[in-house]
Amino acid sequence: MKDTLHFIVSAIVDNPDAVAIEENEEDGMLNLTISVAPEDMGKVIGKEGKVIRSIRNIMKIKAMKFDKRIKISLAETANE
């Protein structure tokens, strides 16, 4: 799951080396947190959130195949 998500996000952003995905599982829910460079955050979110919504839908389909529940979130970066 993590590898698939990393592949999708890396293809969207300008700085694929800055993409990091944190994975943890609790209570049967797989939590994936995406971290990208601050300048790429808008590309991952997309206009009106359409890109991140599409990524979540694609990953939800894959999670169903493995009979898992999944939650994908974006890590907020502190503006310095």
HTML snippet that shows the backbone in 3Dmol.js (N, CA, C, O; Angstrom):
<script src="https://3Dmol.org/build/3Dmol-min.js"></script>
<div id="view" style="width:600px;height:400px;position:relative"></div>
<script>
const pdb = `
ATOM      1  N   MET A   1       0.826  -1.192   0.000  1.00  0.00           N
ATOM      2  CA  MET A   1       0.000   0.000   0.000  1.00  0.00           C
ATOM      3  C   MET A   1       0.868   1.254   0.000  1.00  0.00           C
ATOM      4  O   MET A   1       0.658   2.176  -0.787  1.00  0.00           O
ATOM      5  N   LYS A   2       1.835   1.263   0.889  1.00  0.00           N
ATOM      6  CA  LYS A   2       2.707   2.431   1.024  1.00  0.00           C
ATOM      7  C   LYS A   2       3.467   2.692  -0.280  1.00  0.00           C
ATOM      8  O   LYS A   2       3.623   3.841  -0.692  1.00  0.00           O
ATOM      9  N   ASP A   3       3.936   1.624  -0.923  1.00  0.00           N
ATOM     10  CA  ASP A   3       4.689   1.771  -2.170  1.00  0.00           C
ATOM     11  C   ASP A   3       3.821   2.335  -3.294  1.00  0.00           C
ATOM     12  O   ASP A   3       4.276   3.175  -4.071  1.00  0.00           O
ATOM     13  N   THR A   4       2.589   1.880  -3.378  1.00  0.00           N
ATOM     14  CA  THR A   4       1.670   2.372  -4.400  1.00  0.00           C
ATOM     15  C   THR A   4       1.390   3.859  -4.201  1.00  0.00           C
ATOM     16  O   THR A   4       1.411   4.639  -5.153  1.00  0.00           O
ATOM     17  N   LEU A   5       1.130   4.241  -2.954  1.00  0.00           N
ATOM     18  CA  LEU A   5       0.865   5.644  -2.644  1.00  0.00           C
ATOM     19  C   LEU A   5       2.087   6.503  -2.944  1.00  0.00           C
ATOM     20  O   LEU A   5       1.956   7.603  -3.480  1.00  0.00           O
ATOM     21  N   HIS A   6       3.268   6.011  -2.604  1.00  0.00           N
ATOM     22  CA  HIS A   6       4.509   6.747  -2.868  1.00  0.00           C
ATOM     23  C   HIS A   6       4.692   6.947  -4.371  1.00  0.00           C
ATOM     24  O   HIS A   6       5.088   8.028  -4.805  1.00  0.00           O
ATOM     25  N   PHE A   7       4.409   5.924  -5.165  1.00  0.00           N
ATOM     26  CA  PHE A   7       4.522   6.004  -6.618  1.00  0.00           C
ATOM     27  C   PHE A   7       3.585   7.074  -7.178  1.00  0.00           C
ATOM     28  O   PHE A   7       3.993   7.879  -8.016  1.00  0.00           O
ATOM     29  N   ILE A   8       2.346   7.086  -6.725  1.00  0.00           N
ATOM     30  CA  ILE A   8       1.353   8.043  -7.231  1.00  0.00           C
ATOM     31  C   ILE A   8       1.757   9.471  -6.873  1.00  0.00           C
ATOM     32  O   ILE A   8       1.758  10.350  -7.736  1.00  0.00           O
ATOM     33  N   VAL A   9       2.095   9.705  -5.619  1.00  0.00           N
ATOM     34  CA  VAL A   9       2.426  11.061  -5.168  1.00  0.00           C
ATOM     35  C   VAL A   9       3.713  11.551  -5.827  1.00  0.00           C
ATOM     36  O   VAL A   9       3.807  12.717  -6.210  1.00  0.00           O
ATOM     37  N   SER A  10       4.705  10.671  -5.962  1.00  0.00           N
ATOM     38  CA  SER A  10       5.977  11.067  -6.572  1.00  0.00           C
ATOM     39  C   SER A  10       5.795  11.489  -8.029  1.00  0.00           C
ATOM     40  O   SER A  10       6.535  12.338  -8.527  1.00  0.00           O
ATOM     41  N   ALA A  11       4.824  10.906  -8.703  1.00  0.00           N
ATOM     42  CA  ALA A  11       4.578  11.252 -10.101  1.00  0.00           C
ATOM     43  C   ALA A  11       3.928  12.631 -10.242  1.00  0.00           C
ATOM     44  O   ALA A  11       4.011  13.247 -11.304  1.00  0.00           O
ATOM     45  N   ILE A  12       3.291  13.112  -9.193  1.00  0.00           N
ATOM     46  CA  ILE A  12       2.572  14.387  -9.248  1.00  0.00           C
ATOM     47  C   ILE A  12       3.473  15.570  -8.921  1.00  0.00           C
ATOM     48  O   ILE A  12       3.363  16.626  -9.543  1.00  0.00           O
ATOM     49  N   VAL A  13       4.364  15.398  -7.949  1.00  0.00           N
ATOM     50  CA  VAL A  13       5.132  16.538  -7.422  1.00  0.00           C
ATOM     51  C   VAL A  13       6.366  16.858  -8.259  1.00  0.00           C
ATOM     52  O   VAL A  13       6.823  16.036  -9.053  1.00  0.00           O
ATOM     53  N   ASP A  14       6.901  18.070  -8.071  1.00  0.00           N
ATOM     54  CA  ASP A  14       8.129  18.489  -8.754  1.00  0.00           C
ATOM     55  C   ASP A  14       9.375  17.963  -8.054  1.00  0.00           C
ATOM     56  O   ASP A  14      10.414  17.783  -8.691  1.00  0.00           O
ATOM     57  N   ASN A  15       9.281  17.714  -6.750  1.00  0.00           N
ATOM     58  CA  ASN A  15      10.424  17.264  -5.960  1.00  0.00           C
ATOM     59  C   ASN A  15      10.123  15.878  -5.367  1.00  0.00           C
ATOM     60  O   ASN A  15       9.780  15.776  -4.189  1.00  0.00           O
ATOM     61  N   PRO A  16      10.250  14.809  -6.173  1.00  0.00           N
ATOM     62  CA  PRO A  16       9.876  13.473  -5.686  1.00  0.00           C
ATOM     63  C   PRO A  16      10.776  12.947  -4.569  1.00  0.00           C
ATOM     64  O   PRO A  16      10.383  12.036  -3.840  1.00  0.00           O
ATOM     65  N   ASP A  17      11.979  13.509  -4.426  1.00  0.00           N
ATOM     66  CA  ASP A  17      12.873  13.052  -3.353  1.00  0.00           C
ATOM     67  C   ASP A  17      12.370  13.486  -1.976  1.00  0.00           C
ATOM     68  O   ASP A  17      12.747  12.888  -0.969  1.00  0.00           O
ATOM     69  N   ALA A  18      11.535  14.506  -1.920  1.00  0.00           N
ATOM     70  CA  ALA A  18      11.027  15.010  -0.644  1.00  0.00           C
ATOM     71  C   ALA A  18       9.774  14.277  -0.175  1.00  0.00           C
ATOM     72  O   ALA A  18       9.276  14.550   0.917  1.00  0.00           O
ATOM     73  N   VAL A  19       9.260  13.355  -0.978  1.00  0.00           N
ATOM     74  CA  VAL A  19       8.047  12.624  -0.606  1.00  0.00           C
ATOM     75  C   VAL A  19       8.385  11.577   0.452  1.00  0.00           C
ATOM     76  O   VAL A  19       9.276  10.747   0.269  1.00  0.00           O
ATOM     77  N   ALA A  20       7.656  11.636   1.554  1.00  0.00           N
ATOM     78  CA  ALA A  20       7.814  10.643   2.625  1.00  0.00           C
ATOM     79  C   ALA A  20       6.421  10.223   3.078  1.00  0.00           C
ATOM     80  O   ALA A  20       5.518  11.049   3.209  1.00  0.00           O
ATOM     81  N   ILE A  21       6.268   8.933   3.311  1.00  0.00           N
ATOM     82  CA  ILE A  21       4.973   8.415   3.742  1.00  0.00           C
ATOM     83  C   ILE A  21       5.165   7.636   5.029  1.00  0.00           C
ATOM     84  O   ILE A  21       5.955   6.694   5.097  1.00  0.00           O
ATOM     85  N   GLU A  22       4.428   8.049   6.046  1.00  0.00           N
ATOM     86  CA  GLU A  22       4.480   7.387   7.346  1.00  0.00           C
ATOM     87  C   GLU A  22       3.278   6.455   7.440  1.00  0.00           C
ATOM     88  O   GLU A  22       2.152   6.840   7.126  1.00  0.00           O
ATOM     89  N   GLU A  23       3.531   5.231   7.875  1.00  0.00           N
ATOM     90  CA  GLU A  23       2.479   4.215   7.925  1.00  0.00           C
ATOM     91  C   GLU A  23       2.370   3.680   9.341  1.00  0.00           C
ATOM     92  O   GLU A  23       3.372   3.273   9.929  1.00  0.00           O
ATOM     93  N   ASN A  24       1.168   3.676   9.895  1.00  0.00           N
ATOM     94  CA  ASN A  24       0.929   3.007  11.168  1.00  0.00           C
ATOM     95  C   ASN A  24      -0.490   2.459  11.181  1.00  0.00           C
ATOM     96  O   ASN A  24      -1.383   2.982  10.516  1.00  0.00           O
ATOM     97  N   GLU A  25      -0.674   1.411  11.940  1.00  0.00           N
ATOM     98  CA  GLU A  25      -1.963   0.731  11.962  1.00  0.00           C
ATOM     99  C   GLU A  25      -2.453   0.652  13.394  1.00  0.00           C
ATOM    100  O   GLU A  25      -1.718   0.249  14.295  1.00  0.00           O
ATOM    101  N   GLU A  26      -3.709   1.042  13.595  1.00  0.00           N
ATOM    102  CA  GLU A  26      -4.311   0.920  14.916  1.00  0.00           C
ATOM    103  C   GLU A  26      -5.799   0.633  14.774  1.00  0.00           C
ATOM    104  O   GLU A  26      -6.487   1.243  13.956  1.00  0.00           O
ATOM    105  N   ASP A  27      -6.272  -0.282  15.560  1.00  0.00           N
ATOM    106  CA  ASP A  27      -7.682  -0.696  15.548  1.00  0.00           C
ATOM    107  C   ASP A  27      -8.168  -1.119  14.173  1.00  0.00           C
ATOM    108  O   ASP A  27      -9.307  -0.831  13.805  1.00  0.00           O
ATOM    109  N   GLY A  28      -7.325  -1.793  13.415  1.00  0.00           N
ATOM    110  CA  GLY A  28      -7.711  -2.281  12.095  1.00  0.00           C
ATOM    111  C   GLY A  28      -7.740  -1.220  11.009  1.00  0.00           C
ATOM    112  O   GLY A  28      -8.115  -1.509   9.873  1.00  0.00           O
ATOM    113  N   MET A  29      -7.350   0.001  11.342  1.00  0.00           N
ATOM    114  CA  MET A  29      -7.325   1.104  10.375  1.00  0.00           C
ATOM    115  C   MET A  29      -5.877   1.409  10.018  1.00  0.00           C
ATOM    116  O   MET A  29      -5.053   1.676  10.893  1.00  0.00           O
ATOM    117  N   LEU A  30      -5.580   1.368   8.733  1.00  0.00           N
ATOM    118  CA  LEU A  30      -4.242   1.685   8.244  1.00  0.00           C
ATOM    119  C   LEU A  30      -4.180   3.183   7.983  1.00  0.00           C
ATOM    120  O   LEU A  30      -4.891   3.699   7.121  1.00  0.00           O
ATOM    121  N   ASN A  31      -3.322   3.885   8.734  1.00  0.00           N
ATOM    122  CA  ASN A  31      -3.162   5.336   8.595  1.00  0.00           C
ATOM    123  C   ASN A  31      -1.905   5.631   7.800  1.00  0.00           C
ATOM    124  O   ASN A  31      -0.811   5.219   8.185  1.00  0.00           O
ATOM    125  N   LEU A  32      -2.057   6.340   6.697  1.00  0.00           N
ATOM    126  CA  LEU A  32      -0.928   6.751   5.872  1.00  0.00           C
ATOM    127  C   LEU A  32      -0.884   8.279   5.863  1.00  0.00           C
ATOM    128  O   LEU A  32      -1.870   8.937   5.532  1.00  0.00           O
ATOM    129  N   THR A  33       0.267   8.829   6.230  1.00  0.00           N
ATOM    130  CA  THR A  33       0.442  10.276   6.267  1.00  0.00           C
ATOM    131  C   THR A  33       1.473  10.672   5.224  1.00  0.00           C
ATOM    132  O   THR A  33       2.603  10.186   5.242  1.00  0.00           O
ATOM    133  N   ILE A  34       1.083  11.548   4.321  1.00  0.00           N
ATOM    134  CA  ILE A  34       1.949  11.989   3.224  1.00  0.00           C
ATOM    135  C   ILE A  34       2.640  13.286   3.620  1.00  0.00           C
ATOM    136  O   ILE A  34       1.994  14.232   4.071  1.00  0.00           O
ATOM    137  N   SER A  35       3.967  13.325   3.447  1.00  0.00           N
ATOM    138  CA  SER A  35       4.734  14.557   3.640  1.00  0.00           C
ATOM    139  C   SER A  35       5.402  14.902   2.314  1.00  0.00           C
ATOM    140  O   SER A  35       6.068  14.062   1.710  1.00  0.00           O
ATOM    141  N   VAL A  36       5.223  16.120   1.873  1.00  0.00           N
ATOM    142  CA  VAL A  36       5.858  16.590   0.637  1.00  0.00           C
ATOM    143  C   VAL A  36       6.501  17.947   0.906  1.00  0.00           C
ATOM    144  O   VAL A  36       6.274  18.557   1.950  1.00  0.00           O
ATOM    145  N   ALA A  37       7.298  18.406  -0.041  1.00  0.00           N
ATOM    146  CA  ALA A  37       7.899  19.737   0.064  1.00  0.00           C
ATOM    147  C   ALA A  37       6.776  20.775   0.095  1.00  0.00           C
ATOM    148  O   ALA A  37       5.749  20.591  -0.559  1.00  0.00           O
ATOM    149  N   PRO A  38       6.959  21.871   0.851  1.00  0.00           N
ATOM    150  CA  PRO A  38       5.890  22.885   0.965  1.00  0.00           C
ATOM    151  C   PRO A  38       5.404  23.434  -0.381  1.00  0.00           C
ATOM    152  O   PRO A  38       4.220  23.732  -0.537  1.00  0.00           O
ATOM    153  N   GLU A  39       6.306  23.568  -1.344  1.00  0.00           N
ATOM    154  CA  GLU A  39       5.885  24.102  -2.646  1.00  0.00           C
ATOM    155  C   GLU A  39       5.073  23.092  -3.460  1.00  0.00           C
ATOM    156  O   GLU A  39       4.413  23.474  -4.426  1.00  0.00           O
ATOM    157  N   ASP A  40       5.112  21.817  -3.087  1.00  0.00           N
ATOM    158  CA  ASP A  40       4.351  20.784  -3.795  1.00  0.00           C
ATOM    159  C   ASP A  40       3.009  20.476  -3.139  1.00  0.00           C
ATOM    160  O   ASP A  40       2.227  19.694  -3.680  1.00  0.00           O
ATOM    161  N   MET A  41       2.730  21.077  -1.986  1.00  0.00           N
ATOM    162  CA  MET A  41       1.498  20.763  -1.260  1.00  0.00           C
ATOM    163  C   MET A  41       0.261  21.077  -2.104  1.00  0.00           C
ATOM    164  O   MET A  41      -0.699  20.307  -2.098  1.00  0.00           O
ATOM    165  N   GLY A  42       0.275  22.181  -2.820  1.00  0.00           N
ATOM    166  CA  GLY A  42      -0.864  22.556  -3.659  1.00  0.00           C
ATOM    167  C   GLY A  42      -1.114  21.580  -4.781  1.00  0.00           C
ATOM    168  O   GLY A  42      -2.262  21.355  -5.164  1.00  0.00           O
ATOM    169  N   LYS A  43      -0.052  20.992  -5.318  1.00  0.00           N
ATOM    170  CA  LYS A  43      -0.215  20.015  -6.396  1.00  0.00           C
ATOM    171  C   LYS A  43      -0.864  18.743  -5.891  1.00  0.00           C
ATOM    172  O   LYS A  43      -1.663  18.127  -6.597  1.00  0.00           O
ATOM    173  N   VAL A  44      -0.526  18.345  -4.670  1.00  0.00           N
ATOM    174  CA  VAL A  44      -1.098  17.121  -4.095  1.00  0.00           C
ATOM    175  C   VAL A  44      -2.558  17.345  -3.717  1.00  0.00           C
ATOM    176  O   VAL A  44      -3.389  16.452  -3.881  1.00  0.00           O
ATOM    177  N   ILE A  45      -2.868  18.537  -3.213  1.00  0.00           N
ATOM    178  CA  ILE A  45      -4.254  18.830  -2.831  1.00  0.00           C
ATOM    179  C   ILE A  45      -5.113  19.035  -4.076  1.00  0.00           C
ATOM    180  O   ILE A  45      -6.210  18.485  -4.171  1.00  0.00           O
ATOM    181  N   GLY A  46      -4.623  19.814  -5.017  1.00  0.00           N
ATOM    182  CA  GLY A  46      -5.367  20.062  -6.245  1.00  0.00           C
ATOM    183  C   GLY A  46      -6.445  21.114  -6.056  1.00  0.00           C
ATOM    184  O   GLY A  46      -6.740  21.527  -4.935  1.00  0.00           O
ATOM    185  N   LYS A  47      -7.020  21.536  -7.151  1.00  0.00           N
ATOM    186  CA  LYS A  47      -8.071  22.552  -7.109  1.00  0.00           C
ATOM    187  C   LYS A  47      -9.305  21.965  -6.430  1.00  0.00           C
ATOM    188  O   LYS A  47      -9.835  20.938  -6.852  1.00  0.00           O
ATOM    189  N   GLU A  48      -9.749  22.636  -5.372  1.00  0.00           N
ATOM    190  CA  GLU A  48     -10.891  22.197  -4.560  1.00  0.00           C
ATOM    191  C   GLU A  48     -10.698  20.803  -3.975  1.00  0.00           C
ATOM    192  O   GLU A  48     -11.676  20.128  -3.655  1.00  0.00           O
ATOM    193  N   GLY A  49      -9.443  20.360  -3.829  1.00  0.00           N
ATOM    194  CA  GLY A  49      -9.160  19.068  -3.210  1.00  0.00           C
ATOM    195  C   GLY A  49      -9.398  17.871  -4.108  1.00  0.00           C
ATOM    196  O   GLY A  49      -9.488  16.744  -3.623  1.00  0.00           O
ATOM    197  N   LYS A  50      -9.500  18.094  -5.398  1.00  0.00           N
ATOM    198  CA  LYS A  50      -9.831  17.007  -6.318  1.00  0.00           C
ATOM    199  C   LYS A  50      -8.725  15.967  -6.439  1.00  0.00           C
ATOM    200  O   LYS A  50      -9.018  14.778  -6.562  1.00  0.00           O
ATOM    201  N   VAL A  51      -7.463  16.387  -6.408  1.00  0.00           N
ATOM    202  CA  VAL A  51      -6.355  15.442  -6.577  1.00  0.00           C
ATOM    203  C   VAL A  51      -6.251  14.521  -5.364  1.00  0.00           C
ATOM    204  O   VAL A  51      -6.170  13.303  -5.522  1.00  0.00           O
ATOM    205  N   ILE A  52      -6.251  15.088  -4.153  1.00  0.00           N
ATOM    206  CA  ILE A  52      -6.141  14.248  -2.961  1.00  0.00           C
ATOM    207  C   ILE A  52      -7.372  13.346  -2.817  1.00  0.00           C
ATOM    208  O   ILE A  52      -7.257  12.218  -2.337  1.00  0.00           O
ATOM    209  N   ARG A  53      -8.528  13.826  -3.223  1.00  0.00           N
ATOM    210  CA  ARG A  53      -9.741  13.003  -3.188  1.00  0.00           C
ATOM    211  C   ARG A  53      -9.595  11.809  -4.132  1.00  0.00           C
ATOM    212  O   ARG A  53      -9.987  10.693  -3.791  1.00  0.00           O
ATOM    213  N   SER A  54      -9.035  12.042  -5.310  1.00  0.00           N
ATOM    214  CA  SER A  54      -8.822  10.963  -6.275  1.00  0.00           C
ATOM    215  C   SER A  54      -7.807   9.957  -5.758  1.00  0.00           C
ATOM    216  O   SER A  54      -7.987   8.748  -5.912  1.00  0.00           O
ATOM    217  N   ILE A  55      -6.736  10.458  -5.143  1.00  0.00           N
ATOM    218  CA  ILE A  55      -5.730   9.557  -4.569  1.00  0.00           C
ATOM    219  C   ILE A  55      -6.370   8.689  -3.495  1.00  0.00           C
ATOM    220  O   ILE A  55      -6.128   7.483  -3.445  1.00  0.00           O
ATOM    221  N   ARG A  56      -7.183   9.294  -2.635  1.00  0.00           N
ATOM    222  CA  ARG A  56      -7.861   8.524  -1.580  1.00  0.00           C
ATOM    223  C   ARG A  56      -8.776   7.461  -2.176  1.00  0.00           C
ATOM    224  O   ARG A  56      -8.829   6.339  -1.673  1.00  0.00           O
ATOM    225  N   ASN A  57      -9.503   7.806  -3.249  1.00  0.00           N
ATOM    226  CA  ASN A  57     -10.399   6.832  -3.879  1.00  0.00           C
ATOM    227  C   ASN A  57      -9.632   5.658  -4.480  1.00  0.00           C
ATOM    228  O   ASN A  57     -10.043   4.506  -4.338  1.00  0.00           O
ATOM    229  N   ILE A  58      -8.530   5.946  -5.146  1.00  0.00           N
ATOM    230  CA  ILE A  58      -7.716   4.872  -5.729  1.00  0.00           C
ATOM    231  C   ILE A  58      -7.183   3.948  -4.638  1.00  0.00           C
ATOM    232  O   ILE A  58      -7.226   2.725  -4.773  1.00  0.00           O
ATOM    233  N   MET A  59      -6.683   4.541  -3.560  1.00  0.00           N
ATOM    234  CA  MET A  59      -6.116   3.740  -2.473  1.00  0.00           C
ATOM    235  C   MET A  59      -7.206   2.971  -1.726  1.00  0.00           C
ATOM    236  O   MET A  59      -6.961   1.877  -1.219  1.00  0.00           O
ATOM    237  N   LYS A  60      -8.402   3.542  -1.659  1.00  0.00           N
ATOM    238  CA  LYS A  60      -9.514   2.855  -1.003  1.00  0.00           C
ATOM    239  C   LYS A  60      -9.883   1.582  -1.765  1.00  0.00           C
ATOM    240  O   LYS A  60     -10.207   0.559  -1.163  1.00  0.00           O
ATOM    241  N   ILE A  61      -9.829   1.658  -3.091  1.00  0.00           N
ATOM    242  CA  ILE A  61     -10.106   0.483  -3.914  1.00  0.00           C
ATOM    243  C   ILE A  61      -9.079  -0.614  -3.648  1.00  0.00           C
ATOM    244  O   ILE A  61      -9.433  -1.785  -3.508  1.00  0.00           O
ATOM    245  N   LYS A  62      -7.805  -0.226  -3.579  1.00  0.00           N
ATOM    246  CA  LYS A  62      -6.760  -1.210  -3.298  1.00  0.00           C
ATOM    247  C   LYS A  62      -6.928  -1.783  -1.893  1.00  0.00           C
ATOM    248  O   LYS A  62      -6.713  -2.978  -1.687  1.00  0.00           O
ATOM    249  N   ALA A  63      -7.306  -0.958  -0.932  1.00  0.00           N
ATOM    250  CA  ALA A  63      -7.503  -1.431   0.441  1.00  0.00           C
ATOM    251  C   ALA A  63      -8.645  -2.443   0.510  1.00  0.00           C
ATOM    252  O   ALA A  63      -8.565  -3.428   1.243  1.00  0.00           O
ATOM    253  N   MET A  64      -9.703  -2.196  -0.253  1.00  0.00           N
ATOM    254  CA  MET A  64     -10.828  -3.137  -0.276  1.00  0.00           C
ATOM    255  C   MET A  64     -10.389  -4.505  -0.781  1.00  0.00           C
ATOM    256  O   MET A  64     -10.856  -5.539  -0.302  1.00  0.00           O
ATOM    257  N   LYS A  65      -9.495  -4.495  -1.744  1.00  0.00           N
ATOM    258  CA  LYS A  65      -9.002  -5.747  -2.304  1.00  0.00           C
ATOM    259  C   LYS A  65      -8.317  -6.600  -1.228  1.00  0.00           C
ATOM    260  O   LYS A  65      -8.401  -7.828  -1.253  1.00  0.00           O
ATOM    261  N   PHE A  66      -7.642  -5.936  -0.288  1.00  0.00           N
ATOM    262  CA  PHE A  66      -6.956  -6.643   0.799  1.00  0.00           C
ATOM    263  C   PHE A  66      -7.778  -6.666   2.082  1.00  0.00           C
ATOM    264  O   PHE A  66      -7.266  -7.028   3.142  1.00  0.00           O
ATOM    265  N   ASP A  67      -9.053  -6.282   1.993  1.00  0.00           N
ATOM    266  CA  ASP A  67      -9.983  -6.292   3.116  1.00  0.00           C
ATOM    267  C   ASP A  67      -9.460  -5.463   4.291  1.00  0.00           C
ATOM    268  O   ASP A  67      -9.455  -5.917   5.435  1.00  0.00           O
ATOM    269  N   LYS A  68      -9.023  -4.248   3.987  1.00  0.00           N
ATOM    270  CA  LYS A  68      -8.510  -3.328   5.006  1.00  0.00           C
ATOM    271  C   LYS A  68      -9.250  -2.009   4.921  1.00  0.00           C
ATOM    272  O   LYS A  68      -9.864  -1.681   3.906  1.00  0.00           O
ATOM    273  N   ARG A  69      -9.176  -1.259   6.015  1.00  0.00           N
ATOM    274  CA  ARG A  69      -9.687   0.114   6.039  1.00  0.00           C
ATOM    275  C   ARG A  69      -8.486   1.035   6.012  1.00  0.00           C
ATOM    276  O   ARG A  69      -7.451   0.735   6.607  1.00  0.00           O
ATOM    277  N   ILE A  70      -8.622   2.154   5.324  1.00  0.00           N
ATOM    278  CA  ILE A  70      -7.472   3.028   5.113  1.00  0.00           C
ATOM    279  C   ILE A  70      -7.875   4.483   5.328  1.00  0.00           C
ATOM    280  O   ILE A  70      -8.997   4.885   5.021  1.00  0.00           O
ATOM    281  N   LYS A  71      -6.930   5.266   5.863  1.00  0.00           N
ATOM    282  CA  LYS A  71      -7.127   6.707   6.029  1.00  0.00           C
ATOM    283  C   LYS A  71      -5.849   7.384   5.539  1.00  0.00           C
ATOM    284  O   LYS A  71      -4.751   7.057   5.988  1.00  0.00           O
ATOM    285  N   ILE A  72      -6.002   8.315   4.627  1.00  0.00           N
ATOM    286  CA  ILE A  72      -4.848   9.029   4.072  1.00  0.00           C
ATOM    287  C   ILE A  72      -4.965  10.496   4.468  1.00  0.00           C
ATOM    288  O   ILE A  72      -6.003  11.127   4.270  1.00  0.00           O
ATOM    289  N   SER A  73      -3.881  11.026   5.032  1.00  0.00           N
ATOM    290  CA  SER A  73      -3.876  12.435   5.418  1.00  0.00           C
ATOM    291  C   SER A  73      -2.583  13.086   4.971  1.00  0.00           C
ATOM    292  O   SER A  73      -1.594  12.410   4.686  1.00  0.00           O
ATOM    293  N   LEU A  74      -2.606  14.400   4.913  1.00  0.00           N
ATOM    294  CA  LEU A  74      -1.418  15.168   4.535  1.00  0.00           C
ATOM    295  C   LEU A  74      -0.813  15.775   5.798  1.00  0.00           C
ATOM    296  O   LEU A  74      -1.521  16.347   6.626  1.00  0.00           O
ATOM    297  N   ALA A  75       0.501  15.642   5.931  1.00  0.00           N
ATOM    298  CA  ALA A  75       1.194  16.231   7.071  1.00  0.00           C
ATOM    299  C   ALA A  75       1.335  17.725   6.821  1.00  0.00           C
ATOM    300  O   ALA A  75       1.741  18.149   5.740  1.00  0.00           O
ATOM    301  N   GLU A  76       1.003  18.501   7.811  1.00  0.00           N
ATOM    302  CA  GLU A  76       1.149  19.947   7.689  1.00  0.00           C
ATOM    303  C   GLU A  76       2.571  20.322   8.059  1.00  0.00           C
ATOM    304  O   GLU A  76       3.112  19.853   9.061  1.00  0.00           O
ATOM    305  N   THR A  77       3.168  21.171   7.241  1.00  0.00           N
ATOM    306  CA  THR A  77       4.525  21.614   7.511  1.00  0.00           C
ATOM    307  C   THR A  77       4.479  22.997   8.140  1.00  0.00           C
ATOM    308  O   THR A  77       3.638  23.827   7.795  1.00  0.00           O
ATOM    309  N   ALA A  78       5.388  23.226   9.056  1.00  0.00           N
ATOM    310  CA  ALA A  78       5.453  24.533   9.711  1.00  0.00           C
ATOM    311  C   ALA A  78       6.133  25.534   8.778  1.00  0.00           C
ATOM    312  O   ALA A  78       7.199  25.252   8.230  1.00  0.00           O
ATOM    313  N   ASN A  79       5.534  26.667   8.606  1.00  0.00           N
ATOM    314  CA  ASN A  79       6.124  27.715   7.763  1.00  0.00           C
ATOM    315  C   ASN A  79       7.201  28.433   8.567  1.00  0.00           C
ATOM    316  O   ASN A  79       6.945  28.963   9.649  1.00  0.00           O
ATOM    317  N   GLU A  80       8.398  28.439   8.019  1.00  0.00           N
ATOM    318  CA  GLU A  80       9.508  29.066   8.736  1.00  0.00           C
ATOM    319  C   GLU A  80       9.929  30.342   8.065  1.00  0.00           C
ATOM    320  O   GLU A  80      10.853  31.009   8.530  1.00  0.00           O
TER     321      GLU A  80
END
`;
const viewer = $3Dmol.createViewer("view");
viewer.addModel(pdb, "pdb");
viewer.setStyle({}, {cartoon: {color: "spectrum"}});
viewer.zoomTo();
viewer.render();
</script>
